[in-house]
């Protein structure tokens, strides 16, 4: 798993962004959406189009609350060390 980036529920937005940016070959594009009017009250959405993932962080503590898989063919998922 050396070339994979682990993303887990509860991770901070800063931690996930740091990990994703460290793997540009896996995540060449990062789309971030947030409310400029209420950045601390509305969720932050991080979309990784090349991996078929959309990550949703809550606004107040910026923790990962939802991992949406938009395309299962684009990324291998691991749960309890099994794909």
N, C-alpha and C positions, 0 to 999 in steps of 0.2 A: 504494500500500500504506500510505498514511498512517493509515488508520483500522483497520489490522490490528495484532494483537499477535503478534510472532514468538516462537515457542517452539522451541528447538533442543535436541537431545540434548547432554548434558554441561553444560547451564546449571545454576546453583545454585538451590536451593529459594528462597532469598531473592530472587534475580533474577526468577524466574518469578512468585512471589507479588507482587512489586512491579509487574511488567508487567500482570498480570491485574487487580490492584486499580485500576490506572490506567485500565482500560477497563470500567467497570461496565455500560455499554450493551451490550457484547458478552458479558461474563461477570457477569451479575447475581447468580449464586449460586456459592459456592465451598465444597466439602465437603472437609475435611482429615481423614484417618485415620492414626493412628500408635499405636505401642505405648507406653502410659504406663509399663509395667514395664521395657521395654528400648528407649528411644527412639533410642539410637545403634547398636543392633544390628539392628533390624527396619526394613523399608522404610517410607517415608512415601508415602501415596497422596493425590493431589490430584484430585478429580473436579469437572469443569465440566459440569454436566448440560445447560445451555442450548446448549452447543456440541458435546455428544456426545463429550467427551474424558475420558480418565482418564490421569493422569500418575503415574509411579512413580519415586520418588527412592530411592537406596540410603541406608541409615541412617548409616554412618560419615562419608562426606564430603558427603552431601546433594546429590548431583548427579543430574540427570535421566537415567535409564537406559532408560525405556520410555515410549512414547507410544501409547496404545491409542485407536483410533477406534471408538467404540461406535455412532455413527450418522453415516454419510457425508453425509446430507442436511442436517445442521445447520451444517456449517462447510466453507469452501473450504480445501483443502490446497494448499500450494505447495512444489515441490521444484525446486531449481536455476532459480528464477524462473519456473516454469511451473506452472499449476494442473493 
